[in-house]
Amino acid sequence: MAIDLKSMNSKELEKLLGDVKKALQSAKARDRRAALKAAEKAAAEWGFSLNDLADGEKPVKKERKAKAKAAKPKSKPQFANPADKSQTWTGKGRQPNWFRSAVEKGKSPDDMRI
């Protein structure tokens, strides 16, 4: 079924577009009904209705996922600012400005180690 779009005028194209939109809505509704029937049949094979599955309990997560989300212990500080001992750094992640400037001035990281 080939349609020559180039030979059609704007009114014919607009009518065709409207017909296509209606047919698409109809096809989507038909597909939805078929999917719903298939889902109901699959649920019935397991002894459930779709409402049972939709309202039922959620499956239990695997322990591995739960452990991955568990809080990790904080790292202990490894370095302290010689000018202000309350400023510390664990040695992980981005270097603080005070650490970087001290190293640039010639101070050894081992000198700032706690």
PyMOL CGO cylinders between C-alpha atoms (Angstrom):
from pymol import cmd
from pymol.cgo import CYLINDER

trace = [
    CYLINDER, 0.00, 0.00, 0.00, 2.11, 2.84, -1.27, 0.3, 1, 1, 1, 1, 1, 1,
    CYLINDER, 2.11, 2.84, -1.27, 0.77, 6.37, -0.93, 0.3, 1, 1, 1, 1, 1, 1,
    CYLINDER, 0.77, 6.37, -0.93, 2.21, 9.08, -3.12, 0.3, 1, 1, 1, 1, 1, 1,
    CYLINDER, 2.21, 9.08, -3.12, 2.50, 11.94, -0.63, 0.3, 1, 1, 1, 1, 1, 1,
    CYLINDER, 2.50, 11.94, -0.63, 4.05, 14.31, -3.15, 0.3, 1, 1, 1, 1, 1, 1,
    CYLINDER, 4.05, 14.31, -3.15, 0.96, 14.30, -5.34, 0.3, 1, 1, 1, 1, 1, 1,
    CYLINDER, 0.96, 14.30, -5.34, -1.44, 15.05, -2.45, 0.3, 1, 1, 1, 1, 1, 1,
    CYLINDER, -1.44, 15.05, -2.45, -2.57, 18.59, -1.58, 0.3, 1, 1, 1, 1, 1, 1,
    CYLINDER, -2.57, 18.59, -1.58, -2.50, 19.99, 1.97, 0.3, 1, 1, 1, 1, 1, 1,
    CYLINDER, -2.50, 19.99, 1.97, -6.15, 19.10, 2.75, 0.3, 1, 1, 1, 1, 1, 1,
    CYLINDER, -6.15, 19.10, 2.75, -5.60, 15.50, 1.71, 0.3, 1, 1, 1, 1, 1, 1,
    CYLINDER, -5.60, 15.50, 1.71, -2.40, 15.31, 3.75, 0.3, 1, 1, 1, 1, 1, 1,
    CYLINDER, -2.40, 15.31, 3.75, -4.13, 16.75, 6.84, 0.3, 1, 1, 1, 1, 1, 1,
    CYLINDER, -4.13, 16.75, 6.84, -6.98, 14.24, 6.49, 0.3, 1, 1, 1, 1, 1, 1,
    CYLINDER, -6.98, 14.24, 6.49, -4.44, 11.44, 6.13, 0.3, 1, 1, 1, 1, 1, 1,
    CYLINDER, -4.44, 11.44, 6.13, -2.59, 12.69, 9.20, 0.3, 1, 1, 1, 1, 1, 1,
    CYLINDER, -2.59, 12.69, 9.20, -5.82, 12.70, 11.22, 0.3, 1, 1, 1, 1, 1, 1,
    CYLINDER, -5.82, 12.70, 11.22, -6.64, 9.19, 10.03, 0.3, 1, 1, 1, 1, 1, 1,
    CYLINDER, -6.64, 9.19, 10.03, -3.15, 8.00, 10.96, 0.3, 1, 1, 1, 1, 1, 1,
    CYLINDER, -3.15, 8.00, 10.96, -3.43, 9.52, 14.47, 0.3, 1, 1, 1, 1, 1, 1,
    CYLINDER, -3.43, 9.52, 14.47, -6.80, 7.81, 15.02, 0.3, 1, 1, 1, 1, 1, 1,
    CYLINDER, -6.80, 7.81, 15.02, -5.43, 4.49, 13.75, 0.3, 1, 1, 1, 1, 1, 1,
    CYLINDER, -5.43, 4.49, 13.75, -2.38, 4.84, 16.00, 0.3, 1, 1, 1, 1, 1, 1,
    CYLINDER, -2.38, 4.84, 16.00, -4.55, 5.48, 19.08, 0.3, 1, 1, 1, 1, 1, 1,
    CYLINDER, -4.55, 5.48, 19.08, -6.67, 2.47, 18.18, 0.3, 1, 1, 1, 1, 1, 1,
    CYLINDER, -6.67, 2.47, 18.18, -3.60, 0.26, 17.73, 0.3, 1, 1, 1, 1, 1, 1,
    CYLINDER, -3.60, 0.26, 17.73, -2.15, 1.37, 21.07, 0.3, 1, 1, 1, 1, 1, 1,
    CYLINDER, -2.15, 1.37, 21.07, -5.44, 0.62, 22.84, 0.3, 1, 1, 1, 1, 1, 1,
    CYLINDER, -5.44, 0.62, 22.84, -5.57, -2.80, 21.16, 0.3, 1, 1, 1, 1, 1, 1,
    CYLINDER, -5.57, -2.80, 21.16, -1.95, -3.53, 22.19, 0.3, 1, 1, 1, 1, 1, 1,
    CYLINDER, -1.95, -3.53, 22.19, -2.69, -2.45, 25.76, 0.3, 1, 1, 1, 1, 1, 1,
    CYLINDER, -2.69, -2.45, 25.76, -5.69, -4.77, 25.97, 0.3, 1, 1, 1, 1, 1, 1,
    CYLINDER, -5.69, -4.77, 25.97, -3.62, -7.66, 24.60, 0.3, 1, 1, 1, 1, 1, 1,
    CYLINDER, -3.62, -7.66, 24.60, -0.79, -6.97, 27.08, 0.3, 1, 1, 1, 1, 1, 1,
    CYLINDER, -0.79, -6.97, 27.08, -3.25, -6.79, 29.96, 0.3, 1, 1, 1, 1, 1, 1,
    CYLINDER, -3.25, -6.79, 29.96, -4.78, -10.13, 28.94, 0.3, 1, 1, 1, 1, 1, 1,
    CYLINDER, -4.78, -10.13, 28.94, -1.33, -11.72, 28.71, 0.3, 1, 1, 1, 1, 1, 1,
    CYLINDER, -1.33, -11.72, 28.71, -0.34, -10.33, 32.13, 0.3, 1, 1, 1, 1, 1, 1,
    CYLINDER, -0.34, -10.33, 32.13, -3.58, -11.58, 33.70, 0.3, 1, 1, 1, 1, 1, 1,
    CYLINDER, -3.58, -11.58, 33.70, -3.01, -15.03, 32.20, 0.3, 1, 1, 1, 1, 1, 1,
    CYLINDER, -3.01, -15.03, 32.20, 0.59, -15.15, 33.45, 0.3, 1, 1, 1, 1, 1, 1,
    CYLINDER, 0.59, -15.15, 33.45, -0.44, -14.04, 36.95, 0.3, 1, 1, 1, 1, 1, 1,
    CYLINDER, -0.44, -14.04, 36.95, -3.27, -16.61, 36.99, 0.3, 1, 1, 1, 1, 1, 1,
    CYLINDER, -3.27, -16.61, 36.99, -0.79, -19.38, 36.16, 0.3, 1, 1, 1, 1, 1, 1,
    CYLINDER, -0.79, -19.38, 36.16, 0.99, -18.53, 39.42, 0.3, 1, 1, 1, 1, 1, 1,
    CYLINDER, 0.99, -18.53, 39.42, -2.27, -18.25, 41.34, 0.3, 1, 1, 1, 1, 1, 1,
    CYLINDER, -2.27, -18.25, 41.34, -2.43, -14.46, 41.53, 0.3, 1, 1, 1, 1, 1, 1,
    CYLINDER, -2.43, -14.46, 41.53, -4.53, -11.69, 40.10, 0.3, 1, 1, 1, 1, 1, 1,
    CYLINDER, -4.53, -11.69, 40.10, -2.99, -8.48, 38.82, 0.3, 1, 1, 1, 1, 1, 1,
    CYLINDER, -2.99, -8.48, 38.82, -4.43, -6.64, 41.84, 0.3, 1, 1, 1, 1, 1, 1,
    CYLINDER, -4.43, -6.64, 41.84, -2.68, -9.11, 44.16, 0.3, 1, 1, 1, 1, 1, 1,
    CYLINDER, -2.68, -9.11, 44.16, 0.61, -8.39, 42.45, 0.3, 1, 1, 1, 1, 1, 1,
    CYLINDER, 0.61, -8.39, 42.45, 0.14, -4.62, 42.33, 0.3, 1, 1, 1, 1, 1, 1,
    CYLINDER, 0.14, -4.62, 42.33, -0.91, -4.31, 45.99, 0.3, 1, 1, 1, 1, 1, 1,
    CYLINDER, -0.91, -4.31, 45.99, 1.24, -7.12, 47.37, 0.3, 1, 1, 1, 1, 1, 1,
    CYLINDER, 1.24, -7.12, 47.37, 4.50, -6.91, 49.26, 0.3, 1, 1, 1, 1, 1, 1,
    CYLINDER, 4.50, -6.91, 49.26, 7.59, -5.85, 47.44, 0.3, 1, 1, 1, 1, 1, 1,
    CYLINDER, 7.59, -5.85, 47.44, 10.23, -8.55, 46.96, 0.3, 1, 1, 1, 1, 1, 1,
    CYLINDER, 10.23, -8.55, 46.96, 12.95, -8.67, 49.58, 0.3, 1, 1, 1, 1, 1, 1,
    CYLINDER, 12.95, -8.67, 49.58, 16.18, -7.05, 48.45, 0.3, 1, 1, 1, 1, 1, 1,
    CYLINDER, 16.18, -7.05, 48.45, 19.27, -9.15, 48.32, 0.3, 1, 1, 1, 1, 1, 1,
    CYLINDER, 19.27, -9.15, 48.32, 21.55, -8.82, 51.31, 0.3, 1, 1, 1, 1, 1, 1,
    CYLINDER, 21.55, -8.82, 51.31, 24.44, -7.78, 49.12, 0.3, 1, 1, 1, 1, 1, 1,
    CYLINDER, 24.44, -7.78, 49.12, 22.60, -4.65, 48.01, 0.3, 1, 1, 1, 1, 1, 1,
    CYLINDER, 22.60, -4.65, 48.01, 21.67, -3.80, 51.58, 0.3, 1, 1, 1, 1, 1, 1,
    CYLINDER, 21.67, -3.80, 51.58, 25.28, -4.19, 52.71, 0.3, 1, 1, 1, 1, 1, 1,
    CYLINDER, 25.28, -4.19, 52.71, 26.52, -1.97, 49.89, 0.3, 1, 1, 1, 1, 1, 1,
    CYLINDER, 26.52, -1.97, 49.89, 24.30, 0.85, 51.12, 0.3, 1, 1, 1, 1, 1, 1,
    CYLINDER, 24.30, 0.85, 51.12, 25.39, 0.42, 54.74, 0.3, 1, 1, 1, 1, 1, 1,
    CYLINDER, 25.39, 0.42, 54.74, 27.30, 3.36, 56.19, 0.3, 1, 1, 1, 1, 1, 1,
    CYLINDER, 27.30, 3.36, 56.19, 31.05, 3.03, 56.02, 0.3, 1, 1, 1, 1, 1, 1,
    CYLINDER, 31.05, 3.03, 56.02, 33.12, 4.04, 59.04, 0.3, 1, 1, 1, 1, 1, 1,
    CYLINDER, 33.12, 4.04, 59.04, 34.82, 7.43, 58.83, 0.3, 1, 1, 1, 1, 1, 1,
    CYLINDER, 34.82, 7.43, 58.83, 38.53, 7.48, 58.13, 0.3, 1, 1, 1, 1, 1, 1,
    CYLINDER, 38.53, 7.48, 58.13, 40.86, 8.76, 60.81, 0.3, 1, 1, 1, 1, 1, 1,
    CYLINDER, 40.86, 8.76, 60.81, 42.75, 11.99, 60.11, 0.3, 1, 1, 1, 1, 1, 1,
    CYLINDER, 42.75, 11.99, 60.11, 46.32, 11.44, 58.93, 0.3, 1, 1, 1, 1, 1, 1,
    CYLINDER, 46.32, 11.44, 58.93, 47.53, 15.04, 58.57, 0.3, 1, 1, 1, 1, 1, 1,
    CYLINDER, 47.53, 15.04, 58.57, 47.07, 18.21, 60.63, 0.3, 1, 1, 1, 1, 1, 1,
    CYLINDER, 47.07, 18.21, 60.63, 47.65, 21.85, 59.75, 0.3, 1, 1, 1, 1, 1, 1,
    CYLINDER, 47.65, 21.85, 59.75, 50.77, 22.99, 61.66, 0.3, 1, 1, 1, 1, 1, 1,
    CYLINDER, 50.77, 22.99, 61.66, 49.29, 26.49, 62.09, 0.3, 1, 1, 1, 1, 1, 1,
    CYLINDER, 49.29, 26.49, 62.09, 45.88, 25.25, 63.28, 0.3, 1, 1, 1, 1, 1, 1,
    CYLINDER, 45.88, 25.25, 63.28, 45.76, 21.68, 64.66, 0.3, 1, 1, 1, 1, 1, 1,
    CYLINDER, 45.76, 21.68, 64.66, 41.94, 21.64, 64.45, 0.3, 1, 1, 1, 1, 1, 1,
    CYLINDER, 41.94, 21.64, 64.45, 42.23, 21.44, 60.63, 0.3, 1, 1, 1, 1, 1, 1,
    CYLINDER, 42.23, 21.44, 60.63, 42.86, 17.84, 59.66, 0.3, 1, 1, 1, 1, 1, 1,
    CYLINDER, 42.86, 17.84, 59.66, 42.85, 15.71, 56.53, 0.3, 1, 1, 1, 1, 1, 1,
    CYLINDER, 42.85, 15.71, 56.53, 42.48, 11.94, 56.11, 0.3, 1, 1, 1, 1, 1, 1,
    CYLINDER, 42.48, 11.94, 56.11, 44.83, 11.80, 53.15, 0.3, 1, 1, 1, 1, 1, 1,
    CYLINDER, 44.83, 11.80, 53.15, 41.97, 10.74, 50.88, 0.3, 1, 1, 1, 1, 1, 1,
    CYLINDER, 41.97, 10.74, 50.88, 40.27, 12.88, 48.29, 0.3, 1, 1, 1, 1, 1, 1,
    CYLINDER, 40.27, 12.88, 48.29, 41.15, 16.41, 47.33, 0.3, 1, 1, 1, 1, 1, 1,
    CYLINDER, 41.15, 16.41, 47.33, 44.02, 18.03, 49.22, 0.3, 1, 1, 1, 1, 1, 1,
    CYLINDER, 44.02, 18.03, 49.22, 42.98, 20.93, 51.44, 0.3, 1, 1, 1, 1, 1, 1,
    CYLINDER, 42.98, 20.93, 51.44, 44.38, 24.36, 50.61, 0.3, 1, 1, 1, 1, 1, 1,
    CYLINDER, 44.38, 24.36, 50.61, 46.45, 24.51, 53.81, 0.3, 1, 1, 1, 1, 1, 1,
    CYLINDER, 46.45, 24.51, 53.81, 48.13, 21.17, 52.93, 0.3, 1, 1, 1, 1, 1, 1,
    CYLINDER, 48.13, 21.17, 52.93, 48.83, 22.17, 49.34, 0.3, 1, 1, 1, 1, 1, 1,
    CYLINDER, 48.83, 22.17, 49.34, 50.27, 25.57, 50.30, 0.3, 1, 1, 1, 1, 1, 1,
    CYLINDER, 50.27, 25.57, 50.30, 52.48, 24.01, 53.00, 0.3, 1, 1, 1, 1, 1, 1,
    CYLINDER, 52.48, 24.01, 53.00, 53.91, 21.52, 50.49, 0.3, 1, 1, 1, 1, 1, 1,
    CYLINDER, 53.91, 21.52, 50.49, 54.51, 24.34, 47.98, 0.3, 1, 1, 1, 1, 1, 1,
    CYLINDER, 54.51, 24.34, 47.98, 56.44, 26.24, 50.66, 0.3, 1, 1, 1, 1, 1, 1,
    CYLINDER, 56.44, 26.24, 50.66, 58.76, 23.25, 51.10, 0.3, 1, 1, 1, 1, 1, 1,
    CYLINDER, 58.76, 23.25, 51.10, 57.16, 21.50, 54.07, 0.3, 1, 1, 1, 1, 1, 1,
    CYLINDER, 57.16, 21.50, 54.07, 57.23, 17.70, 53.88, 0.3, 1, 1, 1, 1, 1, 1,
    CYLINDER, 57.23, 17.70, 53.88, 53.94, 15.81, 54.15, 0.3, 1, 1, 1, 1, 1, 1,
    CYLINDER, 53.94, 15.81, 54.15, 55.59, 13.63, 56.81, 0.3, 1, 1, 1, 1, 1, 1,
    CYLINDER, 55.59, 13.63, 56.81, 56.12, 16.76, 58.94, 0.3, 1, 1, 1, 1, 1, 1,
    CYLINDER, 56.12, 16.76, 58.94, 52.33, 17.29, 59.00, 0.3, 1, 1, 1, 1, 1, 1,
    CYLINDER, 52.33, 17.29, 59.00, 51.50, 13.65, 59.71, 0.3, 1, 1, 1, 1, 1, 1,
    CYLINDER, 51.50, 13.65, 59.71, 49.66, 13.07, 62.98, 0.3, 1, 1, 1, 1, 1, 1,
]
cmd.load_cgo(trace, "trace")
